[in-house]
């Protein structure tokens, strides 16, 4: 560690890591490039947008038994959002990165150049990359630019510096291929974590976060739609992609000012069960409804409503209202592992593939933590299991996984202080019927057909050529009747 005076303002600047190549003066924002025991001023670095991250420079924690402290940050912005990369220094002198995106975290360490990696242009979500005996699946592809930085950093960055990165996942494992310096990427490997896993100390308090989030020196964020002037309720920096509920204009406020991304006039949505700004207490945490959107399956026209909830203490949560009831949905920090072509496993629970379809956004209003537009489409694959259901959503740039749990209208009413929901029919949720557990009929027929094929495949040879073929065939027939009778009874006999 050594200290020196900033050439521009005279403030003390500390280099804690011997490998740090630059530092940003806290007072005048000068970028100081290190040359041995001296530094030179390379111009000003843009300020970082204060978001809802509880991390700050000086936050400390433990990773893999090694103590570390946060010494720097760069903020990276892409077409649909932004994230933070925190530079961490271990007590033993090693360094790493703590990635921070919408409340999801990962620690990665530099493992060197990856000469065996594919070209960046060849990577697609779901594509495999093998390293150290593990097959990783591509989960996120981004070309981003640096919009701000602070503290110490291991290389020179500045406004306009571009990062080309591909993230890979395998269960809790996390791997990044960084193509920022050329066609041969640098590989960083580690794991997805929570701040509790890291035993973090010196985090920002909720009061500190609320007082500073969304603010840049000398700038203020507008809460008025730049197209029609209607008020938009939002959470600065936590969810800075705005969809005007009055005129549909899509705006981006992630830089501290509001920029129109898409001016669209569209029909108003009929009233929804929940409204923007509604407050709830869920699992003991206070939440606010900050965004809502309608989606439908392409072709069928069946639709549902998704409500984005935000809590300063617990992050983001989705509530989904459909013709079959309500679900509470949380994005997974750990990726499921593939068991077979039709099954996955996560946290020792197995889930079987149930349905695949394309979902399209037909309406969006409020604030989101990524850019949402009418017409956006994702490929969805759903899985069912003993602990609710899983869904993967795939676009050209990423794959995300979430877990859904059924909740009753009475629970929703209790969370929001709306007891009328306990007895009211599900409103504005589209057409279509489902079974008592909320699974679509068509999906149940497909699932029953798959199980029937498996049953026949395993038992038919024994029934035809085995010693006790007649008994086996009798049991197979009984099994098929038990499997299909409830579905045919429900289809031809009315509601059960």
DRENDO-1510 file (C-alpha; in Angstrom, 1 decimal, always signed):
<recs>
REC; n; res; u; v; w
REC; 1; UNK; +0.0; +0.0; +0.0 .
REC; 2; UNK; +1.2; +3.5; -0.7 .
REC; 3; UNK; -0.4; +7.0; -0.6 .
REC; 4; UNK; +0.1; +10.0; -2.8 .
REC; 5; UNK; -1.4; +13.3; -3.6 .
REC; 6; UNK; -3.8; +13.8; -6.6 .
REC; 7; UNK; -2.0; +16.0; -9.1 .
REC; 8; UNK; -5.2; +17.9; -9.8 .
REC; 9; UNK; -6.7; +18.6; -6.4 .
REC; 10; UNK; -4.1; +17.5; -3.9 .
REC; 11; UNK; -6.4; +15.0; -2.2 .
REC; 12; UNK; -4.8; +11.8; -0.8 .
REC; 13; UNK; -5.2; +8.8; -3.0 .
REC; 14; UNK; -4.4; +5.3; -1.7 .
REC; 15; UNK; -3.3; +2.3; -3.8 .
REC; 16; UNK; -3.9; -0.8; -1.6 .
REC; 17; UNK; -3.1; -3.4; -4.3 .
REC; 18; UNK; +0.4; -3.7; -5.9 .
REC; 19; UNK; -1.4; -4.7; -9.1 .
REC; 20; UNK; -3.7; -1.7; -9.4 .
REC; 21; UNK; -3.0; +0.2; -12.6 .
REC; 22; UNK; -5.2; +3.1; -12.0 .
REC; 23; UNK; -7.4; +4.9; -9.4 .
REC; 24; UNK; -10.1; +7.5; -9.5 .
REC; 25; UNK; -9.8; +10.5; -7.2 .
REC; 26; UNK; -12.8; +10.5; -4.9 .
REC; 27; UNK; -12.9; +14.3; -4.8 .
REC; 28; UNK; -12.2; +15.6; -8.4 .
REC; 29; UNK; -12.8; +12.4; -10.4 .
REC; 30; UNK; -9.4; +12.5; -12.0 .
REC; 31; UNK; -8.2; +9.2; -13.5 .
REC; 32; UNK; -4.7; +8.5; -12.0 .
REC; 33; UNK; -2.5; +6.1; -14.0 .
REC; 34; UNK; +0.2; +4.4; -11.9 .
REC; 35; UNK; +3.8; +4.3; -13.1 .
REC; 36; UNK; +6.0; +2.7; -10.4 .
REC; 37; UNK; +5.8; +5.0; -7.3 .
REC; 38; UNK; +4.4; +7.9; -9.3 .
REC; 39; UNK; +1.1; +8.7; -11.1 .
REC; 40; UNK; -0.1; +10.9; -13.9 .
REC; 41; UNK; -3.4; +12.5; -14.5 .
REC; 42; UNK; -5.2; +11.0; -17.5 .
REC; 43; UNK; -8.4; +13.1; -17.4 .
REC; 44; UNK; -11.7; +12.8; -15.7 .
REC; 45; UNK; -13.7; +9.7; -15.0 .
REC; 46; UNK; -17.5; +9.8; -15.1 .
REC; 47; UNK; -19.3; +9.3; -11.8 .
REC; 48; UNK; -21.1; +6.1; -11.1 .
REC; 49; UNK; -24.8; +6.1; -10.8 .
REC; 50; UNK; -25.7; +5.3; -7.2 .
REC; 51; UNK; -28.1; +2.4; -7.3 .
REC; 52; UNK; -29.7; +0.1; -4.8 .
REC; 53; UNK; -26.6; -2.1; -4.3 .
REC; 54; UNK; -25.7; -2.4; -0.6 .
REC; 55; UNK; -22.0; -2.8; -1.6 .
REC; 56; UNK; -19.5; +0.1; -1.5 .
REC; 57; UNK; -15.8; +0.6; -1.5 .
REC; 58; UNK; -14.6; -0.7; +1.9 .
REC; 59; UNK; -17.2; -3.5; +2.1 .
REC; 60; UNK; -15.4; -6.6; +3.5 .
REC; 61; UNK; -16.3; -10.3; +3.4 .
REC; 62; UNK; -15.0; -13.9; +3.1 .
REC; 63; UNK; -14.8; -16.0; +0.0 .
REC; 64; UNK; -13.6; -19.6; +0.0 .
REC; 65; UNK; -12.0; -19.0; +3.4 .
REC; 66; UNK; -10.1; -15.9; +2.3 .
REC; 67; UNK; -10.9; -12.4; +3.6 .
REC; 68; UNK; -11.3; -9.6; +1.1 .
REC; 69; UNK; -12.2; -5.9; +0.8 .
REC; 70; UNK; -13.8; -4.0; -2.0 .
REC; 71; UNK; -11.3; -1.4; -3.5 .
REC; 72; UNK; -12.9; -0.3; -6.8 .
REC; 73; UNK; -15.9; -0.4; -9.1 .
REC; 74; UNK; -16.7; +0.0; -12.8 .
REC; 75; UNK; -20.3; +0.4; -14.0 .
REC; 76; UNK; -21.2; -1.2; -17.3 .
REC; 77; UNK; -24.2; -0.4; -19.4 .
REC; 78; UNK; -25.7; -2.4; -22.3 .
REC; 79; UNK; -28.9; -1.9; -24.4 .
REC; 80; UNK; -31.3; -3.2; -21.8 .
REC; 81; UNK; -29.7; -2.2; -18.4 .
REC; 82; UNK; -26.5; -1.9; -16.5 .
REC; 83; UNK; -24.5; -3.8; -13.8 .
REC; 84; UNK; -21.6; -3.2; -11.4 .
REC; 85; UNK; -18.2; -5.0; -11.3 .
REC; 86; UNK; -16.6; -4.5; -7.9 .
REC; 87; UNK; -12.8; -5.1; -7.8 .
REC; 88; UNK; -11.8; -7.0; -4.6 .
REC; 89; UNK; -8.5; -7.4; -2.9 .
REC; 90; UNK; -7.8; -10.4; -0.7 .
REC; 91; UNK; -5.7; -10.2; +2.5 .
REC; 92; UNK; -3.1; -12.5; +0.9 .
REC; 93; UNK; -2.6; -10.1; -2.0 .
REC; 94; UNK; -4.8; -11.9; -4.5 .
REC; 95; UNK; -7.5; -10.1; -6.5 .
REC; 96; UNK; -10.9; -10.9; -8.0 .
REC; 97; UNK; -14.3; -9.5; -9.1 .
REC; 98; UNK; -17.6; -9.3; -7.4 .
REC; 99; UNK; -20.3; -9.0; -10.1 .
REC; 100; UNK; -23.5; -7.3; -9.0 .
REC; 101; UNK; -26.6; -7.2; -11.2 .
REC; 102; UNK; -30.2; -6.6; -9.9 .
REC; 103; UNK; -29.4; -8.3; -6.6 .
REC; 104; UNK; -27.6; -11.3; -8.0 .
REC; 105; UNK; -24.0; -11.7; -7.2 .
REC; 106; UNK; -21.0; -13.8; -8.3 .
REC; 107; UNK; -17.3; -13.9; -7.3 .
REC; 108; UNK; -14.8; -14.8; -10.0 .
REC; 109; UNK; -11.0; -15.1; -10.1 .
REC; 110; UNK; -8.7; -14.6; -13.1 .
REC; 111; UNK; -7.5; -18.0; -14.4 .
REC; 112; UNK; -5.6; -16.7; -17.4 .
REC; 113; UNK; -6.2; -16.7; -21.2 .
REC; 114; UNK; -8.7; -19.2; -22.6 .
REC; 115; UNK; -7.1; -20.3; -25.9 .
REC; 116; UNK; -9.7; -23.1; -26.2 .
REC; 117; UNK; -12.7; -20.7; -26.1 .
REC; 118; UNK; -15.0; -20.2; -29.1 .
REC; 119; UNK; -15.2; -16.8; -30.9 .
REC; 120; UNK; -17.5; -14.4; -29.2 .
REC; 121; UNK; -19.7; -14.2; -32.4 .
REC; 122; UNK; -20.2; -18.0; -32.3 .
REC; 123; UNK; -21.6; -18.2; -28.7 .
REC; 124; UNK; -25.3; -18.7; -28.3 .
REC; 125; UNK; -27.3; -19.0; -25.0 .
REC; 126; UNK; -27.2; -22.7; -23.9 .
REC; 127; UNK; -24.0; -23.4; -25.8 .
REC; 128; UNK; -21.5; -25.5; -23.9 .
REC; 129; UNK; -17.9; -24.7; -22.9 .
REC; 130; UNK; -15.8; -27.2; -21.0 .
REC; 131; UNK; -13.2; -26.2; -18.5 .
REC; 132; UNK; -11.5; -28.1; -15.6 .
REC; 133; UNK; -13.7; -31.1; -16.2 .
REC; 134; UNK; -17.0; -29.2; -16.0 .
REC; 135; UNK; -19.4; -28.4; -18.9 .
REC; 136; UNK; -20.7; -24.9; -18.5 .
REC; 137; UNK; -23.8; -23.5; -20.4 .
REC; 138; UNK; -23.7; -20.0; -21.8 .
REC; 139; UNK; -26.3; -17.9; -19.9 .
REC; 140; UNK; -25.6; -14.3; -20.9 .
REC; 141; UNK; -23.9; -12.5; -23.8 .
REC; 142; UNK; -23.3; -8.8; -23.5 .
REC; 143; UNK; -21.5; -6.0; -25.3 .
REC; 144; UNK; -21.4; -3.2; -22.8 .
REC; 145; UNK; -19.6; +0.1; -22.3 .
REC; 146; UNK; -18.1; +1.6; -19.2 .
REC; 147; UNK; -20.2; +4.6; -18.0 .
REC; 148; UNK; -18.3; +5.3; -14.7 .
REC; 149; UNK; -15.8; +4.1; -12.2 .
REC; 150; UNK; -14.3; +4.7; -8.7 .
REC; 151; UNK; -11.5; +3.5; -6.5 .
REC; 152; UNK; -8.7; +1.2; -7.7 .
REC; 153; UNK; -8.8; -0.9; -10.9 .
REC; 154; UNK; -6.3; -3.4; -12.4 .
REC; 155; UNK; -6.4; -1.8; -15.9 .
REC; 156; UNK; -7.2; +1.5; -17.5 .
REC; 157; UNK; -10.8; +2.1; -18.2 .
REC; 158; UNK; -12.7; +5.2; -19.1 .
REC; 159; UNK; -16.0; +6.4; -20.6 .
REC; 160; UNK; -16.5; +4.5; -23.9 .
REC; 161; UNK; -14.3; +1.6; -22.9 .
REC; 162; UNK; -16.1; -1.5; -24.3 .
REC; 163; UNK; -16.5; -4.9; -22.6 .
REC; 164; UNK; -17.5; -8.0; -24.6 .
REC; 165; UNK; -18.3; -10.8; -22.1 .
REC; 166; UNK; -20.0; -14.2; -22.1 .
REC; 167; UNK; -21.2; -15.6; -18.8 .
REC; 168; UNK; -21.5; -19.4; -18.3 .
REC; 169; UNK; -23.3; -21.3; -15.5 .
REC; 170; UNK; -23.3; -24.8; -14.1 .
REC; 171; UNK; -25.4; -25.2; -10.9 .
REC; 172; UNK; -23.7; -22.7; -8.5 .
REC; 173; UNK; -20.5; -22.5; -10.6 .
REC; 174; UNK; -20.0; -19.2; -12.6 .
REC; 175; UNK; -17.5; -18.6; -15.4 .
REC; 176; UNK; -16.9; -15.5; -17.5 .
REC; 177; UNK; -15.1; -15.2; -20.8 .
REC; 178; UNK; -14.0; -11.6; -21.3 .
REC; 179; UNK; -13.2; -10.7; -25.0 .
REC; 180; UNK; -12.6; -7.0; -24.2 .
REC; 181; UNK; -8.9; -7.2; -25.2 .
REC; 182; UNK; -9.1; -9.4; -28.3 .
REC; 183; UNK; -10.3; -12.6; -29.9 .
REC; 184; UNK; -8.6; -14.8; -27.2 .
REC; 185; UNK; -10.6; -14.1; -24.0 .
REC; 186; UNK; -9.5; -13.9; -20.4 .
REC; 187; UNK; -11.2; -16.5; -18.3 .
REC; 188; UNK; -12.6; -15.8; -14.8 .
REC; 189; UNK; -14.1; -18.6; -12.7 .
REC; 190; UNK; -15.9; -18.7; -9.4 .
REC; 191; UNK; -19.4; -19.2; -8.1 .
REC; 192; UNK; -22.8; -17.5; -7.7 .
REC; 193; UNK; -23.1; -16.2; -4.1 .
REC; 194; UNK; -25.3; -14.2; -1.8 .
REC; 195; UNK; -24.1; -11.4; +0.5 .
REC; 196; UNK; -25.0; -13.7; +3.4 .
REC; 197; UNK; -22.7; -16.4; +1.9 .
REC; 198; UNK; -19.9; -13.8; +1.9 .
REC; 199; UNK; -20.5; -12.7; +5.5 .
REC; 200; UNK; -20.3; -9.1; +4.3 .
REC; 201; UNK; -19.6; -6.3; +6.6 .
REC; 202; UNK; -19.7; -2.5; +6.2 .
REC; 203; UNK; -22.6; -2.7; +3.7 .
REC; 204; UNK; -24.7; +0.4; +3.0 .
REC; 205; UNK; -27.8; +0.6; +5.2 .
REC; 206; UNK; -31.4; +0.8; +3.7 .
REC; 207; UNK; -31.4; +4.5; +4.9 .
REC; 208; UNK; -28.2; +5.3; +3.1 .
REC; 209; UNK; -29.4; +3.5; -0.1 .
REC; 210; UNK; -32.7; +5.3; -0.2 .
REC; 211; UNK; -31.0; +8.7; +0.4 .
REC; 212; UNK; -28.5; +8.3; -2.5 .
REC; 213; UNK; -30.0; +5.9; -5.1 .
REC; 214; UNK; -30.4; +7.3; -8.5 .
REC; 215; UNK; -28.5; +10.4; -7.9 .
REC; 216; UNK; -25.6; +11.9; -9.9 .
REC; 217; UNK; -23.7; +15.0; -8.9 .
REC; 218; UNK; -25.5; +18.0; -10.3 .
REC; 219; UNK; -28.3; +15.9; -12.0 .
REC; 220; UNK; -31.8; +15.0; -10.9 .
REC; 221; UNK; -34.1; +12.3; -12.4 .
REC; 222; UNK; -37.5; +13.4; -13.7 .
REC; 223; UNK; -40.6; +11.5; -12.7 .
REC; 224; UNK; -42.6; +12.9; -15.6 .
REC; 225; UNK; -43.1; +11.1; -18.9 .
REC; 226; UNK; -41.1; +13.1; -21.5 .
REC; 227; UNK; -43.8; +12.4; -24.1 .
REC; 228; UNK; -47.1; +13.3; -22.4 .
REC; 229; UNK; -46.1; +14.6; -19.0 .
REC; 230; UNK; -47.9; +11.9; -17.0 .
REC; 231; UNK; -46.4; +10.9; -13.7 .
REC; 232; UNK; -44.5; +7.7; -13.6 .
REC; 233; UNK; -43.8; +6.1; -10.2 .
REC; 234; UNK; -40.4; +4.5; -10.2 .
REC; 235; UNK; -37.4; +3.4; -8.1 .
REC; 236; UNK; -34.3; +5.3; -9.3 .
REC; 237; UNK; -31.6; +3.0; -10.5 .
REC; 238; UNK; -33.2; -0.1; -9.1 .
REC; 239; UNK; -35.7; -0.1; -11.9 .
REC; 240; UNK; -34.9; +2.7; -14.3 .
REC; 241; UNK; -36.6; +1.5; -17.5 .
REC; 242; UNK; -39.9; +3.3; -17.6 .
REC; 243; UNK; -43.1; +2.5; -19.4 .
REC; 244; UNK; -45.6; +5.3; -19.2 .
REC; 245; UNK; -49.0; +4.0; -18.1 .
REC; 246; UNK; -50.8; +6.8; -19.9 .
REC; 247; UNK; -49.2; +6.8; -23.4 .
REC; 248; UNK; -46.9; +3.8; -23.6 .
REC; 249; UNK; -43.7; +5.7; -24.2 .
REC; 250; UNK; -40.6; +3.7; -23.2 .
REC; 251; UNK; -37.9; +5.7; -21.5 .
REC; 252; UNK; -34.5; +5.0; -20.0 .
REC; 253; UNK; -33.5; +6.8; -16.8 .
REC; 254; UNK; -30.4; +4.6; -15.9 .
REC; 255; UNK; -28.0; +7.5; -16.6 .
REC; 256; UNK; -29.7; +9.9; -14.1 .
REC; 257; UNK; -31.8; +11.7; -16.8 .
REC; 258; UNK; -34.8; +10.5; -18.8 .
REC; 259; UNK; -34.2; +9.5; -22.4 .
REC; 260; UNK; -37.0; +8.4; -24.7 .
REC; 261; UNK; -36.3; +5.0; -26.2 .
REC; 262; UNK; -39.6; +4.4; -28.0 .
REC; 263; UNK; -42.6; +6.7; -28.4 .
REC; 264; UNK; -45.7; +4.5; -28.8 .
REC; 265; UNK; -49.3; +5.2; -28.5 .
REC; 266; UNK; -51.4; +2.2; -27.5 .
REC; 267; UNK; -54.7; +1.3; -26.1 .
REC; 268; UNK; -55.2; +1.6; -22.4 .
REC; 269; UNK; -55.4; -1.7; -20.4 .
REC; 270; UNK; -58.5; -2.6; -18.6 .
REC; 271; UNK; -58.3; -2.4; -14.8 .
REC; 272; UNK; -56.0; -5.0; -13.2 .
REC; 273; UNK; -56.5; -6.7; -9.9 .
REC; 274; UNK; -53.4; -4.9; -8.5 .
REC; 275; UNK; -52.2; -1.4; -9.4 .
REC; 276; UNK; -48.9; +0.4; -9.7 .
REC; 277; UNK; -47.9; +1.7; -6.3 .
REC; 278; UNK; -49.8; -0.9; -4.2 .
REC; 279; UNK; -47.9; -1.9; -1.1 .
REC; 280; UNK; -47.7; -5.4; +0.4 .
REC; 281; UNK; -45.9; -7.3; +3.1 .
REC; 282; UNK; -44.7; -10.7; +1.8 .
REC; 283; UNK; -42.7; -13.1; +3.9 .
REC; 284; UNK; -42.2; -10.3; +6.4 .
REC; 285; UNK; -40.7; -7.9; +3.9 .
REC; 286; UNK; -42.3; -4.6; +2.7 .
REC; 287; UNK; -42.8; -4.6; -1.1 .
REC; 288; UNK; -44.1; -2.0; -3.6 .
REC; 289; UNK; -45.6; -2.9; -7.0 .
REC; 290; UNK; -43.4; -0.9; -9.4 .
REC; 291; UNK; -44.2; -2.5; -12.8 .
REC; 292; UNK; -46.8; -4.6; -14.5 .
REC; 293; UNK; -47.1; -6.3; -17.9 .
REC; 294; UNK; -49.4; -8.5; -19.8 .
REC; 295; UNK; -48.1; -11.4; -21.8 .
REC; 296; UNK; -49.7; -14.0; -24.0 .
REC; 297; UNK; -48.7; -17.2; -25.8 .
REC; 298; UNK; -48.3; -16.5; -29.5 .
REC; 299; UNK; -51.0; -18.2; -31.6 .
REC; 300; UNK; -53.4; -19.1; -28.8 .
REC; 301; UNK; -54.1; -15.6; -27.5 .
REC; 302; UNK; -54.3; -16.8; -23.9 .
REC; 303; UNK; -52.9; -14.1; -21.6 .
REC; 304; UNK; -51.8; -13.4; -18.0 .
REC; 305; UNK; -50.6; -10.5; -15.9 .
REC; 306; UNK; -47.2; -10.2; -14.3 .
REC; 307; UNK; -46.6; -7.8; -11.4 .
REC; 308; UNK; -43.0; -6.7; -10.5 .
REC; 309; UNK; -42.6; -6.2; -6.8 .
REC; 310; UNK; -39.5; -4.5; -5.2 .
REC; 311; UNK; -38.3; -4.4; -1.6 .
REC; 312; UNK; -35.2; -2.5; -0.5 .
REC; 313; UNK; -34.3; -5.3; +1.8 .
REC; 314; UNK; -35.2; -8.4; -0.3 .
REC; 315; UNK; -34.9; -7.2; -3.9 .
REC; 316; UNK; -37.3; -8.2; -6.8 .
REC; 317; UNK; -40.2; -10.6; -6.8 .
REC; 318; UNK; -42.9; -11.4; -9.3 .
REC; 319; UNK; -46.6; -12.2; -8.8 .
REC; 320; UNK; -48.3; -13.8; -11.7 .
REC; 321; UNK; -52.1; -13.8; -12.2 .
REC; 322; UNK; -53.6; -16.1; -14.7 .
REC; 323; UNK; -56.9; -17.9; -15.4 .
REC; 324; UNK; -55.8; -20.7; -13.0 .
REC; 325; UNK; -54.9; -18.5; -10.1 .
REC; 326; UNK; -51.8; -16.8; -8.6 .
REC; 327; UNK; -48.1; -17.7; -8.4 .
REC; 328; UNK; -45.2; -16.2; -6.5 .
REC; 329; UNK; -42.1; -16.2; -8.8 .
REC; 330; UNK; -38.4; -15.7; -7.9 .
REC; 331; UNK; -35.5; -15.6; -10.3 .
REC; 332; UNK; -33.0; -18.4; -9.4 .
REC; 333; UNK; -29.5; -17.7; -8.3 .
REC; 334; UNK; -28.4; -21.3; -9.0 .
REC; 335; UNK; -29.0; -22.8; -12.4 .
REC; 336; UNK; -30.7; -26.2; -12.6 .
REC; 337; UNK; -28.6; -29.2; -13.8 .
REC; 338; UNK; -29.8; -31.3; -16.7 .
REC; 339; UNK; -30.8; -34.8; -15.7 .
REC; 340; UNK; -32.1; -35.9; -19.1 .
REC; 341; UNK; -33.6; -34.4; -22.3 .
REC; 342; UNK; -36.9; -33.8; -20.4 .
REC; 343; UNK; -35.8; -33.3; -16.7 .
REC; 344; UNK; -33.7; -31.0; -14.6 .
REC; 345; UNK; -32.7; -30.9; -11.0 .
REC; 346; UNK; -32.1; -28.0; -8.6 .
REC; 347; UNK; -31.4; -28.2; -4.8 .
REC; 348; UNK; -32.0; -32.0; -4.8 .
REC; 349; UNK; -35.5; -31.7; -6.3 .
REC; 350; UNK; -36.3; -33.1; -9.8 .
REC; 351; UNK; -38.6; -31.4; -12.3 .
REC; 352; UNK; -40.1; -32.8; -15.5 .
REC; 353; UNK; -40.5; -30.9; -18.7 .
REC; 354; UNK; -44.2; -30.0; -19.1 .
REC; 355; UNK; -44.6; -27.4; -21.9 .
REC; 356; UNK; -42.8; -25.1; -24.3 .
REC; 357; UNK; -44.2; -21.9; -25.9 .
REC; 358; UNK; -43.4; -18.4; -27.0 .
REC; 359; UNK; -44.5; -15.6; -24.8 .
REC; 360; UNK; -45.1; -12.0; -26.1 .
REC; 361; UNK; -45.5; -8.8; -24.2 .
REC; 362; UNK; -48.8; -7.1; -25.1 .
REC; 363; UNK; -48.8; -4.3; -22.5 .
REC; 364; UNK; -46.2; -2.8; -20.1 .
REC; 365; UNK; -46.5; +0.0; -17.5 .
REC; 366; UNK; -44.4; +1.3; -14.7 .
REC; 367; UNK; -40.7; +0.6; -14.0 .
REC; 368; UNK; -38.6; -2.4; -14.7 .
REC; 369; UNK; -35.0; -3.5; -14.0 .
REC; 370; UNK; -34.5; -4.2; -17.7 .
REC; 371; UNK; -35.9; -2.7; -20.9 .
REC; 372; UNK; -39.4; -4.0; -21.6 .
REC; 373; UNK; -41.3; -3.2; -24.8 .
REC; 374; UNK; -44.6; -4.3; -26.4 .
REC; 375; UNK; -43.8; -7.0; -28.8 .
REC; 376; UNK; -40.8; -8.5; -26.9 .
REC; 377; UNK; -40.8; -12.3; -27.2 .
REC; 378; UNK; -39.1; -15.0; -25.2 .
REC; 379; UNK; -39.1; -18.8; -25.6 .
REC; 380; UNK; -40.4; -20.4; -22.4 .
REC; 381; UNK; -40.0; -24.0; -21.2 .
REC; 382; UNK; -41.8; -25.1; -18.1 .
REC; 383; UNK; -41.1; -27.9; -15.7 .
REC; 384; UNK; -43.1; -29.3; -12.8 .
REC; 385; UNK; -41.9; -31.0; -9.7 .
REC; 386; UNK; -42.5; -31.6; -6.0 .
REC; 387; UNK; -41.5; -28.0; -5.0 .
REC; 388; UNK; -43.6; -26.0; -7.4 .
REC; 389; UNK; -42.6; -25.4; -11.0 .
REC; 390; UNK; -39.6; -24.0; -12.9 .
REC; 391; UNK; -39.4; -22.0; -16.1 .
REC; 392; UNK; -36.5; -21.1; -18.4 .
REC; 393; UNK; -36.8; -18.0; -20.6 .
REC; 394; UNK; -34.5; -17.7; -23.5 .
REC; 395; UNK; -33.7; -14.8; -25.8 .
REC; 396; UNK; -31.0; -14.2; -28.3 .
REC; 397; UNK; -28.8; -12.8; -25.5 .
REC; 398; UNK; -29.6; -14.7; -22.3 .
REC; 399; UNK; -31.3; -17.5; -20.4 .
REC; 400; UNK; -32.9; -17.0; -17.1 .
REC; 401; UNK; -34.4; -19.5; -14.7 .
REC; 402; UNK; -37.2; -18.9; -12.2 .
REC; 403; UNK; -39.2; -20.9; -9.6 .
REC; 404; UNK; -42.9; -20.5; -9.1 .
REC; 405; UNK; -45.1; -21.4; -6.1 .
REC; 406; UNK; -48.8; -21.5; -6.1 .
REC; 407; UNK; -50.5; -18.9; -3.7 .
REC; 408; UNK; -54.1; -18.4; -3.0 .
REC; 409; UNK; -56.2; -15.3; -3.7 .
REC; 410; UNK; -56.7; -15.1; +0.1 .
REC; 411; UNK; -52.9; -14.9; +0.6 .
REC; 412; UNK; -52.7; -12.1; -2.0 .
REC; 413; UNK; -55.5; -10.3; -0.3 .
REC; 414; UNK; -53.8; -10.6; +3.1 .
REC; 415; UNK; -50.4; -9.4; +1.7 .
REC; 416; UNK; -51.9; -6.3; +0.1 .
REC; 417; UNK; -54.6; -5.6; +2.7 .
REC; 418; UNK; -57.4; -6.4; +0.1 .
REC; 419; UNK; -59.6; -9.0; +1.8 .
REC; 420; UNK; -62.1; -8.8; -1.1 .
REC; 421; UNK; -59.6; -10.8; -3.2 .
REC; 422; UNK; -60.2; -13.8; -1.0 .
REC; 423; UNK; -63.7; -14.3; -2.5 .
REC; 424; UNK; -63.4; -12.5; -5.8 .
REC; 425; UNK; -62.9; -14.3; -9.1 .
REC; 426; UNK; -59.6; -13.9; -10.8 .
REC; 427; UNK; -59.9; -10.7; -12.9 .
REC; 428; UNK; -58.3; -9.7; -16.2 .
REC; 429; UNK; -56.5; -13.0; -16.6 .
REC; 430; UNK; -57.4; -14.2; -20.1 .
REC; 431; UNK; -59.3; -17.3; -21.2 .
REC; 432; UNK; -58.6; -21.0; -20.9 .
REC; 433; UNK; -59.2; -23.7; -18.3 .
REC; 434; UNK; -56.7; -25.5; -16.1 .
REC; 435; UNK; -56.8; -28.3; -13.6 .
REC; 436; UNK; -57.1; -27.8; -9.8 .
REC; 437; UNK; -53.4; -27.3; -9.5 .
REC; 438; UNK; -53.3; -24.6; -12.2 .
REC; 439; UNK; -51.7; -26.7; -14.9 .
REC; 440; UNK; -53.0; -26.1; -18.4 .
REC; 441; UNK; -55.1; -28.9; -19.9 .
REC; 442; UNK; -53.1; -29.2; -23.1 .
REC; 443; UNK; -49.9; -29.6; -21.0 .
REC; 444; UNK; -51.5; -32.4; -19.0 .
REC; 445; UNK; -52.4; -34.3; -22.1 .
REC; 446; UNK; -48.9; -34.0; -23.4 .
REC; 447; UNK; -47.5; -35.1; -20.0 .
REC; 448; UNK; -49.8; -38.1; -19.9 .
REC; 449; UNK; -48.8; -39.1; -23.4 .
REC; 450; UNK; -45.1; -39.0; -22.4 .
REC; 451; UNK; -45.7; -41.1; -19.3 .
REC; 452; UNK; -47.8; -43.6; -21.4 .
REC; 453; UNK; -45.0; -43.9; -24.0 .
REC; 454; UNK; -42.5; -44.6; -21.3 .
REC; 455; UNK; -44.7; -47.1; -19.6 .
REC; 456; UNK; -45.2; -49.0; -22.9 .
REC; 457; UNK; -41.6; -48.8; -23.8 .
REC; 458; UNK; -40.5; -50.4; -20.5 .
REC; 459; UNK; -43.1; -53.1; -20.2 .
REC; 460; UNK; -44.3; -54.0; -23.7 .
REC; 461; UNK; -41.4; -56.4; -24.4 .
REC; 462; UNK; -41.9; -58.2; -21.1 .
REC; 463; UNK; -45.7; -58.4; -21.8 .
REC; 464; UNK; -45.1; -59.9; -25.3 .
REC; 465; UNK; -42.2; -62.2; -24.7 .
REC; 466; UNK; -41.9; -62.6; -20.9 .
REC; 467; UNK; -42.9; -65.6; -18.8 .
REC; 468; UNK; -45.7; -63.6; -17.1 .
REC; 469; UNK; -46.7; -61.5; -20.1 .
REC; 470; UNK; -50.4; -61.7; -19.5 .
REC; 471; UNK; -50.1; -60.4; -15.9 .
REC; 472; UNK; -47.8; -57.6; -17.0 .
REC; 473; UNK; -50.1; -56.5; -19.8 .
REC; 474; UNK; -53.1; -56.5; -17.4 .
REC; 475; UNK; -51.2; -54.2; -15.1 .
REC; 476; UNK; -50.1; -51.9; -18.0 .
REC; 477; UNK; -53.7; -51.6; -19.1 .
REC; 478; UNK; -54.9; -50.7; -15.5 .
REC; 479; UNK; -52.1; -48.2; -15.2 .
REC; 480; UNK; -53.1; -46.5; -18.5 .
REC; 481; UNK; -56.7; -46.4; -17.4 .
REC; 482; UNK; -55.8; -44.8; -14.1 .
REC; 483; UNK; -53.7; -42.2; -15.9 .
REC; 484; UNK; -56.1; -41.2; -18.6 .
REC; 485; UNK; -59.5; -41.7; -16.9 .
REC; 486; UNK; -59.5; -38.4; -14.9 .
REC; 487; UNK; -58.6; -36.4; -18.0 .
REC; 488; UNK; -61.3; -37.9; -20.2 .
REC; 489; UNK; -63.8; -37.7; -17.4 .
REC; 490; UNK; -63.1; -34.0; -16.9 .
REC; 491; UNK; -63.1; -33.2; -20.7 .
REC; 492; UNK; -66.5; -35.0; -21.4 .
REC; 493; UNK; -68.1; -34.9; -18.0 .
REC; 494; UNK; -67.7; -31.2; -17.1 .
REC; 495; UNK; -66.0; -29.7; -14.1 .
REC; 496; UNK; -65.0; -32.0; -11.3 .
</recs>
